Amino acid sequence: MATVKDAFLGFAAAQIMAPVVKRRVFGEEYLSANDYMVAYQGAYDTGVALGFVLRNQASEFVRLFCAPGHEHQLLDYLHTLVQSELVVLQ
């Protein structure tokens, strides 16, 4: 069964967060607020760039952000979401 870790989103999140997550000697992992904001900004910038580059290729964009084999479900969900927002705007 495919999971979010199989998708690009899981890979990208791990690559962005791995350098800033720290571990105490006898404790759990933690993340400082400053490191979080730096990682968040990097993730946001990456998402904006991908969205801009792939703005006319929804199927390719969806492939990056969902588990393999579930692309059609996500496209259907996004289509329904956009339709409901358009109804509210009218």
Backbone as a ProteinNet text record, in pm:
[ID]
protein_1_A
[PRIMARY]
MATVKDAFLGFAAAQIMAPVVKRRVFGEEYLSANDYMVAYQGAYDTGVALGFVLRNQASEFVRLFCAPGHEHQLLDYLHTLVQSELVVLQ
[TERTIARY]
83.9	0	88.3	54.6	133.8	106.5	209.9	196.4	247.4	229.9	277.7	429.5	497.8	643.3	686.5	597.4	627.8	617.9	546.2	527.1	645.6	655.7	761.2	750.9	629	608.3	677.8	666.9	735	885.7	936.1	1079.4	1126.7	1052.6	1092.1	1089	986.8	977.3	1095.2	1131.9	1245.5	1375.3	1392.4	1514.2	1522.4	1407.9	1406.5	1425.5	1364.2	1366	1488.1	1546.5	1657.7	1773.8	1817.3	1931.2	1901.4	1775.6	1744.8	1690.6	1652.7	1602.2	1721	1709.5	1817.3	1765.4	1856.7	1819.1	1895.8	1821.2	1885.7	1956.7	2050.8	2127.7	2035.9	1947.5	1856.7	1711.7	1680.4	1543.8	1501.8	1392.6	1335.7	1394.8	1354.9	1397.7	1326.2	1391.7	1328.8	1373.4	1305.9	1331.9	1316.2	1417.9	1407.4	1316	1257	1164.9	1235.5	1358.1	1432.5	1459.2	1501.9	1527.1	1398.7	1289	1159.5	1122.7	1140.2	1103.3	1189.9	1316.3	1405.2	1360.9	1330.5	1285.2	1150	1060.5	928.2	941	1027.4	1047.4	1100.7	1193.9	1246.3	1139.4	1055.7	947.7	846.5	814.3	719.2	773.3	898.2	959.1	962.7	992.7	994	855.1	753.1	615.1	570.5	607.7	571.8	638.5	765.5	837	777.3	748.6	687.8	549.8	471.8	338.3	343.9	438.3	451	495.2	595.6	648.5	545.5	471.3	376.5	231.5	208.1	73.1	-21.4	29.9	-54.2	-51.9	12.7	24.6	-21.1	-151.5	-205.3	-173.3	-177.5	-152.3	-8.5	86.6	226.5	245.4	180.6	189.3	130.5	17.7	-47.7	39	106.2	194.6	302.7	347.7	451.8	400.8	272.3	221.9	123.3	117.8	33.4	101.1	52.3	108.3	79.8	170.9	149.9	20.5	-53.3	-179	-300.1	-280.6	-392	-407.2	-344.3	-347.7	-488.9	-565.4	-701.5	-790.8	-774.6	-854.8	-824	-698.7	-661.4	-711.5	-701.5	-753.7	-904.1	-976.8	-1121.7	-1152.2	-1075.4	-1095.9	-1070.6	-961.6	-930.2	-1036.3	-1086.3	-1191.5	-1317.4	-1356.7	-1474.2	-1453.9	-1335.2	-1304	-1311.9	-1257.8	-1261.4	-1405.2	-1483	-1622.9	-1700.4	-1680.1	-1752.1	-1709.6	-1583.4	-1537	-1593.7	-1604.4	-1662.3	-1809.2	-1881.1	-2023.1	-2036.8	-1948.8	-1953	-1924.5	-1836.8	-1801.4	-1909.6	-1998.2	-2100.9	-2215.6
-118.2	0	124.4	220.5	342.4	436.3	502.5	598.6	733.8	834.2	967.1	969.7	877.6	871.7	833.7	764.7	727.2	846.1	948.2	1064.7	1159.5	1249.7	1350	1436.4	1461.7	1548	1492.3	1362.7	1300.9	1311.2	1290	1301.2	1444.3	1540.2	1680.9	1726.3	1685.4	1724.4	1669.5	1546.8	1486.6	1559.2	1597.8	1668	1808	1872.5	2008.3	2006.8	1910.5	1909.7	1840.6	1745.9	1668.3	1754.2	1855	1933.2	2018.2	2050.6	2142.3	2073	1946.7	1874.1	1831.6	1860.9	1825.7	1724.1	1654.2	1552.4	1578.3	1577.5	1589.8	1459.7	1464.3	1345.1	1235.9	1269.7	1170.8	1211.5	1253.1	1299	1280.9	1345.5	1335.8	1442.5	1434.1	1533.2	1664.9	1774	1904.3	1994.6	2105.7	2199.4	2340.1	2423	2559.5	2641	2746.5	2830.3	2894.5	2939.8	3002.3	2902.2	2781.6	2678.9	2640.7	2637	2604.6	2708.9	2835.9	2942.1	2937.9	2906.6	2894.8	2778.3	2663.8	2546.5	2573.4	2641.1	2673.3	2762.7	2862.5	2953.1	2877.1	2784.9	2704.3	2616.7	2556.4	2472.1	2555.2	2672.6	2760.7	2803.7	2845.7	2888.7	2775.1	2654.6	2538.6	2512.7	2519.8	2499.1	2604	2729.5	2837.3	2815.1	2780.3	2757.3	2639.5	2530.2	2414.4	2449.3	2521.1	2560.2	2648.6	2739.7	2828.2	2752	2668.2	2594.2	2495.6	2431.8	2327.9	2376.6	2506.6	2561.7	2513.4	2479.7	2433.5	2281.9	2213.6	2067.8	2008.4	2015.5	1973.5	1827.9	1741.8	1600.3	1576.2	1649.3	1635.3	1690.9	1802.2	1862.8	1769.1	1706.8	1614.3	1491.7	1443.4	1327.1	1351.1	1475.1	1507.6	1502.9	1530.1	1550.7	1446.4	1330.9	1224.3	1089.1	993.2	858.9	800	720.3	660.8	581.1	599.7	529.7	605.1	716	792.3	929.2	948.4	1077.1	1115.6	1018.8	1046.7	1093	1033.1	1072.2	1216.1	1253.6	1390.1	1490.2	1456.8	1545.9	1564	1456.2	1466.1	1554	1537.7	1619.3	1766.4	1796.7	1935.2	1994.8	1915.7	1961.8	1997.4	1910.9	1936.1	2059.7	2074.2	2189.3	2319.6	2321.4	2442.3	2474.7	2372	2397.4	2457	2406.1	2459.4	2603.7	2636.3	2773.9	2867.1	2819.1	2902.5	2929.6	2833	2852	2959.4	2958.3	3058.1	3197.5	3209.1	3338.3	3396.7	3314.3	3363.9	3427.3
0	0	0	-83.2	-95.6	21.6	67.2	176.4	130.7	217.1	181.8	170.3	236.6	225	83.8	9.8	-127	-222	-181.1	-265.6	-251.6	-345.1	-342	-217.3	-171.5	-55.5	68.2	91.1	204.1	191.8	72.3	48.2	69.9	15.1	26.8	172.2	245.4	386.8	465.7	439.8	510.1	476	350.9	309.8	369.2	384.1	439.1	589.9	659.5	805.6	865	795.1	851.4	901.1	828.4	877.6	1001.2	1029.1	1139.6	1264.2	1254.2	1371.3	1457.2	1585.6	1679.2	1779.5	1844.4	1943.1	2071.7	2182.3	2312.8	2345.4	2436.3	2472.4	2525.3	2617.2	2674.9	2652.8	2534	2510	2365.9	2336.9	2203.7	2111.5	1987.3	1890.3	1918.6	1883.7	1898	1784.2	1772.9	1665.7	1722.5	1709.2	1760.5	1669	1725.2	1648	1529	1547.7	1438.7	1326.4	1361.8	1260.3	1187.8	1262.8	1201.6	1096.4	1130.2	1035.7	910	925.4	809	721.1	782.7	707	642	713.8	660.7	538	545.5	432.2	311	333.9	223.9	161.2	244	192.3	115.2	167.4	99.1	-37.4	-40.5	-166.5	-268.1	-220.9	-310.2	-366.9	-281.4	-326.9	-426.3	-402.2	-494.7	-629.9	-628.2	-754.1	-830.6	-761.7	-828.8	-882.9	-803.1	-848	-971.3	-975.5	-1091.2	-1214.6	-1199.7	-1314.3	-1369.4	-1280.1	-1322.5	-1323.6	-1332.4	-1321.5	-1430.8	-1547.1	-1656.9	-1672	-1580.1	-1586.9	-1454.2	-1427.4	-1297.6	-1266.6	-1366.7	-1339.4	-1293.5	-1350.2	-1307.4	-1166.4	-1137.1	-1004.4	-899.3	-931.3	-838.1	-815.1	-918.6	-902.7	-799	-786.4	-689.5	-545.9	-526	-391.5	-342.2	-405.3	-350.2	-372.9	-299.4	-308.4	-446.7	-499.6	-631.9	-638	-745.7	-765	-713.4	-644.7	-588	-654.4	-768.6	-835.8	-876.1	-928.3	-974.9	-859.8	-743.6	-627.1	-587.5	-588.8	-551.7	-655	-782.5	-885.6	-871.1	-842.5	-820.2	-699.8	-592.7	-473.7	-503.9	-573.5	-607.4	-698.6	-792.9	-883.3	-803.6	-709.8	-626.1	-539.5	-483.5	-399.7	-478.1	-597.4	-681.4	-720.3	-755.1	-791.4	-674.1	-554.7	-438.3	-409.2	-428.3	-408.1	-514.3	-636.6	-742.7	-716.8	-663.5	-630.8	-522.8	-425.3	-317.9	-374.8	-469.7	-526.4	-617	-669.5	-761.9	-692.4
[MASK]
++++++++++++++++++++++++++++++++++++++++++++++++++++++++++++++++++++++++++++++++++++++++++

